[in-house]
Amino acid sequence: MPETRIHESDVVIAGGGLAGLATAIELLDLGRKVLLIDRSTEDRLGGLARESFGGICMAGTPEQRKLGIKDTPELAMSDWKSFAGFSKDDHWPLEWAKFYTRNSVELVYNWLRERKVTFLPMVAWPERGLFVPGNSVPRWHITWGTGQGLILAILAHLERHPRRENLKMLFRHNVQGIEASAGRYTACHGIDETDGTAFRASGSALVIASGGICGGNLDLVRKHWNSDFGDVPPVILNGSHEYADGALHHAVEASGGNLTHLDRQWHYAAGIHHPRPSRHMHGLSLIPPKSALWVNARGERIGPVPLVTAYDTRYLVERISMQPGGYSWQVLNYKIAKKELAVSGSEYMTDFRDKKKFSMIKNLLLGNDALVKRLLDECRDFVSADNLPDLVKKMNRLNGDEAVNLNTLKNGLQAYDDQIGRGSSYMNDDQLRRIAHLRQYRGDRMRTCNFQKILDPDAGPLIAIREFILSRKSLGGIQTDLKCRVLNRSGGIMPGLYATGEAAGFGGGGIHGKRSLEGTFLGSCILTGRVAGKSIFYE
């Protein structure tokens, strides 16, 4: 049999995403030797965080105070509990939520600033809440440079670390299982995919930081589909990482570890097929235009509560999943698109990613023509026409059917435009009320049209975007206590075994409950990584 390569270190970390990197840095700071194992190539170190928009939820930051935003950990916790809808059995998720809101500035914000990460001065305000309160104030801090800038700053810090020689990294290594010795779960094994050789790695502790279940195995997404969303949509796009496949979740479970809330998944409502896919069903997540009309496969406006982003992402996913075909259209015009359309990630938001201040300000003021033209040219889910009959023909041609009814769509658009035409004193449409509410905050006013009619001939051409549910993050996962120690099915500790980031449901096997305040994903990866490092050191 081929020889198994043996690796030893003080601590072994399975996964090189943001949570794994934060854990490694904390351990290096404390003088430990670390072996970091990742399945990707070195240029993709950082995982899904590298592709993200880079927004982080924090309460009580200098950026908030400069804007006059009065925020406290207590207010953040009240909002968190409201949005999460914790059950009576959610002991550890609730404890982690309390820990996050109390420590987001000290353990996340200050840590990032010390590593040269900066944020845009305007704090964003997603997930305000629809039927229950969400974010009472803006808390979403967008990293200057998006998620790519965040990871590059952390990697630069890692390379400058005075104990850099204590870190060894293995790439293209697929961790497939964990092992116990003398009652401690401190080793893992797998395959070096560069040459097919088996390997085994061991230390005094093993950290699972391998991400969630929402990317590499869409069958798991379907298997654990939340019943609140109705039937599983025929098409689900992948907005997660291709190696977030749940393999180490099941390895932990096979060793007696407890998995919780795998049906709590954070999907997005406005996914489109990636023009250059790098993985199965690869999708992009749009930040949907607020002034577009959201309609179903037949062209009927989705209601009775009109769909508007920035309030409750879970509700958007729930309503669209229950529509005919399990997908939707957004209908708008070019003027709305260049003002409001964005992509949730670093790949298409190049001004943010590449830190081009002048271009970013120009696009905010005048509209992002380059982005809209790029999406129209590259993305098959975009269609455009100078008039509505031609637009509907293209929508149906794209879908290969005659599902969209011209008169139905026309009546819905005309009724919406007529409301705008009557003037603000007589607008009685909930979407327009929400637009008015959004525009009260200057961070949204810059990116939201001032009651723009969709069928306005001077604002064309018309655009329709076919949008699918896009998988993104697992809100459930490996259950942990407040020291990131993995718990077994009886609630006891599995000695030597830790879990961080999305693998641990971002803390406790489900820190977010049913919904996220948004931006708590990256923040939780850093938070749990730091806690795991300290816990291992002081064990």
C-alpha positions in Angstrom: 0.0 0.0 0.0 1.2 3.6 -0.7 2.8 5.2 2.4 0.6 7.7 4.4 2.2 11.1 4.9 2.2 12.1 8.6 1.9 15.7 9.7 2.1 16.9 13.3 1.6 20.3 15.0 0.3 21.8 18.2 -3.1 22.4 16.5 -4.6 21.2 13.3 -7.2 23.4 11.5 -9.3 21.8 8.8 -10.4 24.7 6.5 -8.7 27.8 5.3 -11.7 30.2 5.1 -12.0 33.3 7.3 -12.8 31.3 10.4 -9.8 29.1 9.9 -7.5 32.1 9.3 -8.8 33.9 12.4 -8.2 30.7 14.5 -4.7 30.4 13.1 -3.7 34.0 13.8 -5.0 33.8 17.4 -3.0 30.7 18.0 0.1 32.2 16.5 -0.3 35.2 18.7 -0.4 32.9 21.7 2.8 31.0 20.6 1.3 27.8 19.2 2.4 25.9 16.1 -0.4 25.5 13.6 -1.1 23.3 10.6 -3.8 24.7 8.3 -5.2 22.3 5.8 -7.3 23.5 2.9 -8.8 21.8 -0.2 -8.5 24.8 -2.5 -5.4 26.1 -4.1 -3.3 28.8 -2.4 -4.6 31.6 -4.5 -8.1 30.9 -3.2 -7.2 30.9 0.5 -9.9 32.7 2.4 -12.9 30.7 1.1 -16.3 32.2 0.4 -15.4 35.4 2.4 -13.0 36.3 -0.4 -15.9 36.4 -2.9 -18.3 38.2 -0.6 -19.3 41.9 -0.5 -17.5 42.2 2.8 -20.3 43.6 5.0 -20.0 43.0 8.8 -22.6 43.7 11.4 -21.2 45.5 14.5 -22.8 47.7 17.1 -21.3 50.8 18.6 -18.5 51.6 16.1 -16.8 54.9 15.4 -18.4 54.9 11.9 -21.8 54.8 13.5 -21.0 57.5 15.9 -19.7 59.8 13.2 -23.1 59.4 11.4 -25.0 60.2 14.6 -26.2 56.6 14.9 -26.9 55.7 18.5 -26.4 51.9 18.9 -25.6 49.7 21.8 -25.1 46.0 22.5 -28.4 45.9 24.3 -30.3 47.3 21.3 -28.5 44.9 19.0 -29.4 41.9 21.2 -33.0 43.0 21.3 -33.1 43.1 17.4 -31.2 39.8 17.2 -33.7 38.0 19.4 -36.6 39.5 17.5 -35.3 38.4 14.1 -33.9 35.0 15.2 -37.1 33.7 16.8 -35.2 31.4 19.0 -36.9 28.3 20.4 -36.8 27.2 24.1 -34.2 24.6 23.1 -31.8 27.1 21.5 -29.6 27.5 24.6 -26.2 27.7 22.9 -27.3 29.8 19.9 -28.8 32.3 22.3 -25.7 32.4 24.4 -23.6 33.0 21.3 -25.9 35.8 20.1 -25.4 37.5 23.5 -21.6 37.0 23.2 -21.5 38.5 19.7 -23.5 41.6 20.5 -21.5 42.3 23.6 -18.1 41.8 21.9 -18.5 42.8 18.2 -16.4 46.0 18.6 -13.7 44.5 20.8 -13.2 41.1 19.2 -14.2 41.9 15.6 -13.9 45.6 14.8 -10.8 46.4 16.7 -9.1 43.2 15.5 -9.8 44.1 11.9 -8.7 47.7 12.3 -5.4 46.5 13.8 -4.9 44.4 10.6 -5.4 47.5 8.4 -9.0 46.7 7.4 -11.0 49.8 6.8 -14.7 50.4 6.1 -16.8 52.8 4.0 -17.9 55.8 6.0 -21.6 55.2 5.2 -23.0 52.3 7.3 -25.6 50.3 5.4 -29.0 49.3 6.7 -30.3 45.9 5.5 -32.7 43.6 7.2 -34.8 46.3 8.9 -37.6 43.8 9.6 -41.0 43.3 8.0 -43.4 41.6 10.4 -41.0 41.6 13.3 -38.3 44.1 14.1 -34.9 43.6 12.5 -32.0 46.1 12.5 -33.3 49.2 14.4 -30.4 51.2 13.1 -27.7 50.8 10.3 -25.0 48.3 11.4 -23.7 46.8 8.1 -20.1 48.0 7.8 -18.9 47.4 4.2 -15.2 46.6 3.9 -13.3 49.0 1.7 -12.1 46.5 -1.0 -15.1 44.1 -0.4 -14.4 40.6 0.9 -11.3 40.4 -1.2 -9.8 43.4 0.5 -10.7 41.9 3.9 -8.9 38.6 3.1 -5.9 40.2 1.5 -5.4 42.4 4.5 -5.6 39.4 6.8 -3.2 37.4 4.6 -0.8 40.3 4.5 -0.9 40.4 8.3 -0.3 36.7 8.5 2.8 36.9 6.3 4.2 39.7 8.5 3.5 37.8 11.7 6.5 37.5 13.9 5.8 33.8 14.4 5.0 33.1 10.8 7.5 30.2 10.8 5.1 28.4 13.3 2.4 28.1 10.6 2.4 25.4 8.0 -0.2 25.3 5.3 -1.2 22.3 3.1 -3.3 23.0 -0.1 -5.3 20.6 -2.3 -5.6 18.4 0.8 -9.1 16.9 1.2 -9.8 16.1 4.9 -12.2 13.2 4.9 -12.5 12.0 8.5 -11.5 12.6 12.1 -9.8 10.3 14.6 -9.7 9.9 18.4 -6.8 8.6 20.5 -7.0 8.1 24.3 -10.5 9.7 24.3 -9.4 12.9 22.5 -10.4 13.9 19.0 -7.2 15.5 17.8 -6.4 14.0 14.4 -7.8 13.9 10.9 -7.0 12.1 7.7 -7.7 12.5 4.0 -6.2 12.6 0.5 -3.6 14.9 -1.0 -5.4 15.6 -4.3 -2.2 16.7 -6.1 -1.0 13.1 -6.2 -3.6 11.0 -4.6 -1.5 10.2 -1.5 -3.2 9.6 1.8 -2.2 11.8 4.8 -2.8 12.0 8.5 -2.5 15.1 10.6 -2.5 15.3 14.4 -2.0 17.7 17.3 -3.2 18.5 20.8 -6.4 19.9 19.3 -8.4 19.7 16.0 -10.5 22.6 14.7 -13.2 22.0 12.1 -13.5 25.2 10.0 -14.7 23.7 6.8 -17.8 25.8 6.0 -21.4 24.8 5.7 -23.5 22.4 3.6 -24.9 24.9 1.1 -22.5 24.9 -1.8 -20.7 21.7 -2.7 -23.8 19.5 -2.3 -27.1 20.9 -3.4 -28.6 17.6 -2.6 -28.1 18.4 1.1 -29.8 21.7 0.6 -32.8 19.9 -0.9 -32.7 17.2 1.8 -32.8 19.8 4.6 -35.1 22.3 2.9 -37.1 24.2 5.4 -40.7 23.2 5.4 -41.7 26.9 6.0 -40.6 27.6 2.4 -43.0 25.1 0.8 -41.8 22.7 -1.9 -38.2 22.7 -3.0 -37.8 24.9 -6.1 -36.9 23.0 -9.3 -33.9 25.2 -9.8 -31.5 26.2 -6.9 -28.4 28.1 -7.8 -25.1 27.8 -5.9 -23.9 31.0 -4.3 -21.7 29.2 -1.8 -18.3 27.4 -2.0 -18.0 24.2 -4.0 -16.2 22.5 -1.1 -18.9 23.4 1.5 -20.3 20.0 1.1 -21.0 18.9 4.7 -18.4 16.0 4.6 -16.9 17.0 7.9 -20.3 17.6 9.5 -21.0 14.0 8.9 -17.6 12.9 10.0 -18.2 14.7 13.3 -21.7 13.2 13.5 -20.3 9.7 12.9 -17.9 10.2 15.9 -20.9 11.2 18.2 -21.0 14.9 17.6 -24.3 16.8 17.6 -25.6 18.5 14.4 -28.4 21.0 14.8 -30.7 23.1 12.7 -29.5 22.0 9.3 -32.9 23.1 7.9 -32.0 26.7 8.8 -30.3 27.9 5.6 -29.7 31.4 4.5 -30.6 31.7 0.8 -31.0 34.8 -1.4 -34.0 35.5 -3.5 -32.4 37.1 -6.6 -29.9 34.6 -7.9 -28.9 34.6 -11.6 -26.8 32.1 -13.5 -23.1 33.0 -13.4 -21.9 33.9 -16.9 -18.6 32.0 -16.4 -19.5 29.2 -13.9 -16.7 27.6 -12.0 -18.9 25.1 -10.1 -22.1 23.2 -10.5 -25.2 25.5 -10.8 -22.9 28.5 -10.0 -24.9 31.6 -9.4 -24.5 35.3 -8.7 -26.6 37.1 -6.0 -28.0 40.4 -7.1 -28.9 43.2 -4.7 -32.4 43.6 -6.1 -33.5 47.1 -7.2 -36.1 48.4 -4.8 -38.0 50.3 -7.5 -38.5 47.2 -9.7 -41.8 45.3 -9.7 -41.3 41.7 -8.5 -43.6 39.3 -10.4 -44.0 35.5 -10.7 -43.7 33.2 -13.7 -47.1 34.4 -15.1 -46.3 38.1 -14.7 -48.5 38.5 -11.6 -47.2 40.9 -9.0 -46.2 38.9 -5.9 -48.2 39.8 -2.9 -50.3 40.7 -1.0 -47.3 42.4 0.6 -45.1 43.6 -2.3 -41.6 42.2 -2.3 -38.9 44.9 -1.5 -35.4 44.1 -0.5 -33.7 45.4 2.7 -36.5 44.3 5.1 -36.6 40.5 5.5 -34.6 38.2 3.1 -36.2 35.1 4.6 -39.7 36.4 3.7 -38.6 37.0 0.1 -37.2 33.5 -0.2 -40.4 32.0 1.4 -42.8 33.9 -0.9 -40.9 33.2 -4.1 -40.4 29.6 -3.3 -44.2 29.2 -3.2 -44.8 30.9 -6.6 -45.4 28.9 -9.8 -42.1 27.3 -10.8 -40.3 28.5 -7.6 -38.7 31.5 -9.4 -39.5 35.1 -10.2 -38.9 38.1 -12.5 -38.0 41.6 -11.6 -39.2 44.2 -14.2 -37.7 47.6 -14.3 -36.1 50.1 -16.7 -32.5 51.2 -17.5 -32.8 54.3 -15.3 -33.7 52.2 -12.2 -31.1 49.6 -13.0 -28.1 52.0 -13.2 -29.2 53.7 -10.0 -30.1 50.7 -7.9 -28.8 47.4 -9.3 -25.8 45.8 -7.6 -24.2 42.4 -7.2 -23.6 40.9 -3.7 -19.9 40.0 -4.1 -16.5 41.2 -5.1 -16.4 39.9 -8.7 -18.7 42.5 -10.3 -18.4 45.3 -7.8 -15.0 46.3 -9.2 -14.9 49.9 -7.9 -15.4 48.7 -4.3 -13.1 45.8 -4.8 -10.2 47.7 -6.5 -10.7 50.7 -4.2 -11.4 53.2 -7.0 -12.8 56.1 -5.0 -13.4 58.5 -7.9 -15.3 55.8 -10.0 -17.3 54.7 -7.0 -18.5 58.3 -6.2 -19.2 58.9 -9.9 -21.3 55.8 -10.1 -23.2 56.6 -6.9 -24.1 60.0 -8.3 -24.7 59.3 -12.0 -25.5 55.6 -12.0 -23.4 52.5 -12.8 -23.8 52.2 -16.5 -20.8 49.8 -16.8 -22.3 47.3 -14.4 -25.7 47.3 -16.1 -24.2 46.9 -19.6 -22.0 44.2 -18.4 -24.9 42.2 -16.9 -27.0 42.8 -20.0 -24.2 41.5 -22.2 -23.0 38.6 -20.1 -26.0 37.2 -18.1 -28.5 35.0 -19.8 -31.2 35.8 -17.2 -31.3 39.4 -18.4 -33.6 40.5 -21.3 -34.2 44.0 -22.6 -36.6 45.7 -25.1 -37.9 49.1 -26.1 -41.5 48.2 -25.4 -43.4 45.8 -23.2 -44.8 43.4 -25.8 -41.3 42.8 -27.1 -40.0 42.4 -23.5 -42.6 39.8 -22.8 -41.8 37.9 -26.0 -38.1 37.8 -24.9 -39.1 36.7 -21.3 -41.1 33.8 -22.7 -38.5 32.9 -25.3 -35.9 32.8 -22.5 -38.0 30.4 -20.5 -39.1 28.3 -23.5 -42.9 28.8 -22.8 -45.7 31.3 -22.9 -46.1 31.7 -19.1 -45.8 35.5 -18.9 -49.1 37.1 -19.8 -48.7 40.4 -21.5 -52.0 41.9 -20.2 -51.4 40.7 -16.6 -47.9 42.2 -16.5 -49.0 45.4 -18.2 -51.9 45.9 -15.8 -49.6 45.5 -12.8 -47.0 47.9 -14.1 -49.6 50.5 -15.1 -51.3 50.3 -11.7 -47.9 50.9 -10.0 -47.0 53.8 -12.3 -50.5 55.3 -11.8 -49.9 55.4 -8.1 -46.7 57.4 -8.7 -48.5 59.7 -11.1 -51.0 60.8 -8.5 -48.2 62.3 -6.4 -46.8 61.4 -3.0 -49.9 62.7 -1.1 -52.0 59.9 -2.7 -49.6 57.0 -2.9 -51.3 54.0 -1.3 -49.0 51.2 -2.4 -46.9 49.5 0.2 -43.8 49.3 -2.1 -43.9 53.1 -2.6 -44.3 53.6 1.2 -41.2 51.5 1.7 -39.3 53.4 -0.9 -40.2 56.6 0.9 -39.0 55.1 4.2 -35.7 53.9 2.6 -35.0 57.3 1.2 -35.2 58.9 4.6 -31.8 57.5 5.4 -29.1 59.1 3.3 -27.2 55.9 2.8 -30.2 54.5 0.9 -31.3 57.8 -0.7 -28.1 57.8 -2.8 -29.0 54.4 -4.2 -32.8 54.6 -4.5 -34.8 56.3 -7.2 -37.3 59.1 -6.3 -40.5 57.3 -7.3 -39.5 56.3 -10.8 -42.3 55.0 -13.1 -41.3 51.7 -14.8 -43.1 52.3 -18.2 -41.7 55.8 -18.5 -40.5 56.1 -22.1 -37.7 58.4 -21.2 -36.2 55.9 -18.7 -35.9 52.9 -21.1 -35.2 50.4 -22.4 -37.2 48.0 -20.3 -35.4 45.2 -18.5 -36.6 41.9 -17.1 -34.4 39.8 -14.8 -35.2 36.1 -14.3 -34.2 35.3 -10.7 -33.9 32.0 -8.8 -33.3 31.0 -5.2 -29.6 31.0 -4.6 -28.0 28.9 -1.7 -25.6 30.9 0.4 -25.0 29.9 4.0 -25.9 27.3 6.6 -27.4 28.8 9.7 -27.2 25.4 11.5 -24.2 23.1 12.0 -22.0 21.4 14.6 -23.1 22.3 18.1 -20.5 24.0 20.3 -20.4 25.6 23.7 -19.1 29.2 24.3 -15.5 27.9 24.1 -16.1 26.4 20.6 -15.8 22.9 22.0 -17.8 20.4 20.0 -20.6 18.8 21.9 -21.9 15.3 21.6 -25.5 14.2 21.4 -25.8 14.1 25.2 -24.5 17.7 25.5 -21.1 16.6 26.7 -17.7 17.9 25.4 -15.8 15.9 22.8 -12.2 16.5 24.2 -9.8 18.1 21.8 -12.4 18.9 19.1 -13.4 22.4 18.2 -15.6 24.0 15.5 -15.7 27.5 14.2 -17.4 29.7 11.6 -20.1 28.3 9.3 -19.2 24.7 10.2 -20.5 25.5 13.7 -23.6 27.3 12.5 -21.5 30.5 13.1 -21.6 29.6 16.8 -23.5 27.1 18.9 -24.9 25.2 16.0 -27.3 28.1 15.0 -26.4 31.6 16.4 -28.8 33.3 14.0 -31.9 31.3 14.7 -34.3 31.7 11.7 -32.9 34.9 10.3 -29.7 36.9 10.2 -29.3 40.7 10.8 -26.9 40.4 7.8 -23.2 40.8 8.1 -23.1 38.5 11.1 -21.6 35.8 9.0 -18.1 37.3 8.5 -18.2 38.7 12.0 -19.1 35.3 13.5 -16.2 33.7 11.6 -13.8 36.1 13.2 -15.4 35.9 16.6 -15.5 32.1 16.8 -12.0 31.8 15.4 -10.6 34.0 18.1 -12.5 32.3 20.8 -11.4 28.8 19.6 -7.7 29.9 19.6 -8.0 31.3 23.2 -9.8 28.2 24.4 -7.2 25.8 23.0 -4.4 27.9 24.5 -5.9 28.0 28.0 -7.3 24.4 28.0 
